[in-house]
Amino acid sequence: MSDTLLHGVNCGFAWFIVALAIGGYFLTYRKTGERWMFWIVLSSGWGLFAVAQTVVLVGTIQNSSLLGALWISSFVLIICSLALIFLKLTGRKITAGR
């Protein structure tokens, strides 16, 4: 599989997940009346990954450290979203100061 095809599939998949996460946010809000931060953080993480894949696919960036920072920050946001959904589903609250 060529690199261009690989990055194209990754790019399309990432933008699709971003659209699903945004749709999930609005659907959850409409059904439950609650605004879940999980959806926002998830779409932000996948959005950064999609931007990184788009930049690689287009070939407009020459700075690999900037690209690495985009990938690492996207992975961190996706892991944080998993922690947020775990906390939401277990019913725990995040409180500041304690």
N, C-alpha and C positions, 0 to 999 in steps of 0.2 A: 504494500500500500504506500503510495507516495505521500510525502509530507504535506503537500498542498491539500490532498483529499482528506488526510487525517485532521488537519487544522480546520478545514471546512466543515467536517462532521462535528467536531468539537464546538465550533462557533455556532452552528445551527442549533445543536442540542442545548447549549448554554442560553442562547436567546429564547428558546422555547421554554426552558425552566424559569427564566425571568418572567415571561408572560404568564405562566401557570401560577407562579408565586403571587404576582399582582392580582390575578383573578381570584386566587384563594383568599387573599386579604379582604377583598370586597365581598366575596361570598360568605366568609366567616362573619364579617361585620353585619351583613344583611340578615343572616340566619340567627346569630346570637346577640347582636348588638354590642359585641366586644371587639376592641381593636387589639389584635395579637401582634406583639413586636416580632414574634417568630417570622412572620411573613415578610416584614420589612427587612430584617437582617438577612434572611435567606435570599430575597431578591437582590439585595445589595451585594452579597457575596458572589452569587452567580453572575450578577451584572459586571463586577470587576473581572471575573474569569472570562466572560464573553468579550469584554473590551480587550483583554490581553490576547485572546485568540483572534479577534478581528485585526488587531495591530500586527500580529505575526502573519496572518493570512494576506493582508494588504502589503506588508513589508515596509511600512513607513518609519519604523523605529530602529535605530542602530544601537541604542543604549541597553545592554542586556541587564544591567542592574535595575533599571526602571521596570523592565518586564518582569524580573524576578520579584520585585516588590509588589507588583500587581498580583502575581500568582500567590505569593505568600499571604498577602492581606485578604485575598478571596478565600483561601483555605481557612484562615482564622475566623472570618465572618461565618462561613458555613458551619464550622465546629461550634461557634457561639450560638448559632440558630438551633443546632441540635440540643444544646444545653438548655436553651429557652423553651423549646417544645417539651423537653423532659420535665422541666420545672412546672410548666403550665399543666401538663397532663397529670402530674402527681399532686397538684394542688398547692404547691409551696409558693410562698411569696418572697420576692427579693426586697429586703429592707436595707436602707442606708443607715449606717451607724452601729448596727449590732450584728 
